[in-house]
Amino acid sequence: MRYFGIGMVVTAVPAMALLTAISFVAQSQGPPPAQGKAGAKGGAKAGSVGLYQRQPPTPTGPAPKLADGTPDLSGVWLGSGSNDSDISRGLKAGESVVMLPWAEALLKTRQSKQDPEANCLPSGIPRGSPYPWRIAQTPGIYFIVFEGNIHSWRQIFMDGRKHPDDPDPAWYGHSIGHWEKVGDGQTWVVDTVGFNNKFWFDYAGHPHTEQLHTVERYTRTDLGNMSIEVTITDPGAYAKPFTTTGRARIMAGTELLEYICQEDNFDLEHISGPAQGPGGSTR
């Protein structure tokens, strides 16, 4: 059972009303809230994780590994590789978002009701979702399954193949991955091209083009936490590449729920005003 941040018990997410609340009140932005000081036995206290309150303590201990020695990333996670409200607020130190004139002009015209995420469409990369998601590692291919919106999924090829020369534009693009040694551990690196130009990077409405190329870096830092960096290169909309940073926390003792946003998407007509993140305008 999960407890949503406004006090209601969430066993499923049936209505656009909840999506609207998430969009304008409390979507997870960057690192999840701290879980409190360690208890008497060294474990973190229970607390809130993004939108979800009264969650079990974050598991502590070393990051697990699979039989072949690679990190085990499996489990249900909450968090993403950016600030979902405004990507310019969650950048790697020293970096900046520099839009081309047409992209900056488009950003200023976007309305919240036009947000694809509010219309039950995929949120893309690196925006992620305010709902939990799961990584499944199988030989030659990994999957990321999202609870939110359309219960969508990604496939990341780990068999050494290359990107196709002319991929069909898609919401999550074409992804290939590999493991990279970093210090004493390993980071999962996911390279993606072949995006469509339909999703927004954030609630503020930052756009992109089909020239978008992302490189995601997932590092399970310990049993309960994972850092995520995403380098964005899109010469069609941005003057230079930039890297967003974020974090995900494992949600112990829970499973993904069925959530079909389209069934009760009745509140969209009540959303008005310029595109903005939770808590007010980002402009």
C-alpha positions in Angstrom: 0.0 0.0 0.0 1.3 3.5 -0.8 0.3 6.7 0.8 0.1 9.7 -1.5 1.3 13.1 -0.3 -2.1 14.7 0.2 -3.2 12.0 2.6 -5.1 9.7 0.4 -4.3 6.0 0.3 -3.2 5.0 -3.2 -3.9 1.4 -4.3 -4.3 2.4 -7.9 -4.3 5.7 -9.8 -7.5 5.9 -11.7 -8.1 9.5 -12.5 -6.7 12.6 -14.2 -7.5 14.4 -11.0 -4.5 12.7 -9.3 -2.3 13.5 -12.3 -3.3 17.2 -12.1 -2.4 17.3 -8.4 0.9 15.8 -9.2 1.5 18.2 -12.0 0.9 21.3 -10.0 1.6 20.5 -6.4 4.3 18.1 -5.6 6.1 16.2 -8.4 9.4 14.7 -7.4 12.1 17.2 -8.4 15.7 16.0 -8.3 16.8 14.0 -5.3 14.0 12.5 -3.1 13.7 14.0 0.3 16.1 12.9 3.0 14.8 10.0 5.1 15.9 11.2 8.5 18.8 10.3 10.7 19.9 6.7 11.2 18.0 4.8 13.8 19.4 2.8 16.7 20.4 -0.1 14.5 21.8 2.1 11.7 18.8 2.1 9.3 17.1 5.2 8.0 13.8 6.1 9.5 10.6 5.8 7.4 9.6 9.0 5.6 8.4 10.5 2.3 9.7 9.5 -1.1 8.7 12.1 -3.7 4.9 12.1 -3.6 4.6 9.1 -1.3 4.4 9.5 2.4 4.8 7.0 5.3 7.2 4.8 3.2 9.4 2.1 4.7 13.0 3.0 5.6 15.4 3.1 2.7 17.4 -0.2 2.7 21.0 0.2 3.8 24.1 -1.8 2.8 26.3 -2.3 -0.3 24.9 -2.3 -3.8 24.1 -5.9 -4.9 25.6 -7.7 -7.9 24.4 -10.3 -10.3 26.1 -13.7 -10.8 28.3 -12.3 -13.6 29.6 -9.5 -11.3 27.7 -6.6 -12.9 25.6 -4.4 -10.6 22.0 -5.6 -9.9 19.7 -2.7 -10.8 16.5 -4.6 -10.4 13.7 -3.4 -8.2 11.0 -0.7 -8.1 12.5 2.8 -8.1 11.2 6.3 -7.7 13.0 9.4 -9.1 14.5 10.5 -12.4 17.6 12.0 -14.1 16.5 15.6 -14.0 14.5 18.3 -12.3 11.1 17.5 -13.7 9.8 21.0 -13.0 12.6 22.8 -15.0 15.7 21.0 -16.4 17.7 24.2 -16.0 17.4 23.8 -12.2 18.9 20.4 -12.0 22.2 20.7 -14.0 25.6 19.3 -13.4 27.9 22.0 -11.8 29.1 24.6 -14.2 26.7 23.7 -17.0 23.9 25.8 -18.5 20.9 25.4 -20.9 21.4 27.6 -23.9 18.4 27.5 -26.3 18.4 28.5 -29.9 16.0 31.5 -30.6 13.2 29.5 -32.1 13.2 27.1 -29.1 13.2 29.9 -26.6 10.3 31.6 -28.4 8.3 28.3 -28.4 8.9 27.8 -24.7 7.3 31.1 -24.0 4.1 30.2 -25.8 3.5 26.7 -24.3 0.4 26.1 -22.1 0.1 23.5 -19.4 -2.9 21.9 -21.0 -0.7 21.1 -24.0 1.8 19.1 -22.0 1.9 15.6 -23.5 2.4 14.2 -20.0 -0.9 15.7 -18.9 -2.5 14.2 -22.0 -1.5 10.6 -20.9 1.4 10.5 -23.3 5.0 9.3 -22.5 7.2 11.8 -20.5 10.4 10.9 -22.4 14.0 11.3 -21.3 15.2 12.6 -18.9 11.9 13.8 -17.4 10.9 10.4 -16.2 7.7 10.0 -14.1 6.5 10.9 -10.6 5.3 7.3 -10.3 7.5 4.2 -9.7 9.3 2.3 -12.4 11.2 -0.9 -12.7 14.5 -2.1 -14.3 14.5 -5.7 -15.5 17.9 -7.2 -16.5 17.8 -10.1 -19.0 20.5 -11.6 -21.2 21.2 -9.2 -24.1 18.4 -6.7 -23.3 17.3 -4.7 -20.3 13.8 -3.2 -19.8 12.5 -0.2 -18.0 8.8 -0.5 -17.2 6.9 2.7 -16.1 3.8 2.6 -13.9 2.7 6.1 -14.9 0.6 7.4 -17.8 0.2 4.7 -20.4 2.1 2.0 -18.4 4.9 2.3 -21.0 8.2 0.6 -21.3 11.7 1.0 -22.8 14.0 -1.7 -24.2 17.8 -1.2 -24.0 19.9 -3.6 -26.2 22.9 -4.9 -24.4 24.1 -7.3 -27.1 26.7 -5.0 -28.8 24.5 -3.9 -31.7 24.7 -0.4 -33.1 21.9 2.1 -33.7 20.1 1.7 -37.0 21.2 4.2 -39.7 17.7 5.7 -40.0 15.6 4.8 -36.9 11.9 5.5 -36.9 11.2 8.5 -34.6 9.8 7.2 -31.3 8.9 8.6 -27.9 11.7 6.7 -26.2 14.0 6.4 -29.2 16.4 3.5 -29.9 18.6 2.6 -27.0 21.8 0.6 -26.7 23.7 0.1 -23.4 27.0 -1.1 -21.9 28.7 -1.2 -18.5 31.6 1.2 -17.8 34.0 0.8 -14.9 34.1 3.9 -12.7 36.4 3.7 -9.7 35.7 0.5 -7.7 32.3 0.1 -9.3 30.4 0.1 -12.6 28.0 2.5 -14.3 25.3 1.5 -16.7 25.5 3.7 -19.8 22.5 4.0 -22.1 22.9 5.8 -25.5 19.7 6.8 -27.2 18.9 8.3 -30.6 15.9 8.2 -32.9 13.5 10.4 -30.8 10.4 12.1 -32.1 10.0 15.8 -31.2 6.7 15.4 -29.2 7.6 15.1 -25.5 8.6 18.0 -23.3 11.8 17.9 -21.1 9.8 19.3 -18.1 6.7 21.0 -17.0 8.1 24.3 -18.1 7.9 23.0 -21.7 11.6 22.9 -22.8 11.4 21.5 -26.4 13.7 19.3 -28.5 14.0 18.1 -32.1 14.5 14.8 -33.7 18.3 15.4 -33.6 18.2 14.7 -29.8 20.8 12.3 -28.5 20.9 11.3 -24.9 23.5 9.5 -22.8 22.2 8.2 -19.4 24.5 7.0 -16.7 22.9 4.9 -13.9 25.1 4.2 -10.8 23.7 2.2 -7.9 25.6 3.9 -5.1 24.3 1.5 -2.4 21.4 -0.9 -1.7 18.8 1.8 -1.6 19.9 4.6 -3.9 20.9 5.3 -7.5 22.4 8.4 -9.1 21.4 9.3 -12.7 23.1 11.7 -15.0 21.8 12.5 -18.5 23.8 14.3 -21.1 21.6 16.0 -23.7 22.8 16.9 -27.2 20.4 18.5 -29.6 22.0 20.9 -32.1 18.5 21.6 -33.5 17.3 23.3 -30.3 20.3 24.0 -28.1 23.6 25.8 -28.7 25.6 23.3 -26.7 25.2 20.0 -24.8 24.3 20.0 -21.1 24.0 17.3 -18.4 21.2 16.9 -15.9 21.5 15.2 -12.6 19.1 13.3 -10.4 18.6 10.4 -8.1 16.3 7.5 -7.6 15.4 5.7 -4.3 14.3 2.1 -4.3 10.8 1.5 -2.9 11.2 -1.6 -0.8 8.3 -4.0 -0.5 6.2 -2.6 -3.3 5.3 -3.6 -6.9 4.1 -1.6 -9.9 0.4 -1.0 -10.0 -1.9 -0.9 -13.1 -2.5 2.7 -14.0 -4.5 3.6 -17.2 -4.5 7.4 -17.4 -6.8 7.4 -20.4 -9.7 5.9 -18.6 -10.6 9.0 -16.5 -8.7 11.8 -18.1 -11.5 14.3 -17.4 -9.7 17.2 -15.7 -7.6 18.4 -18.6 -10.2 21.0 -19.6 -9.7 22.6 -16.2 -5.9 23.1 -16.6 -5.1 26.6 -17.8 -2.3 29.1 -17.9 1.3 29.0 -19.2 3.4 25.9 -18.8 4.8 25.8 -15.3 6.3 23.5 -12.7 4.7 22.5 -9.4 4.4 25.5 -7.1 4.2 28.3 -9.7 5.6 29.7 -12.8 9.1 28.7 -14.0 9.5 31.8 -16.2 
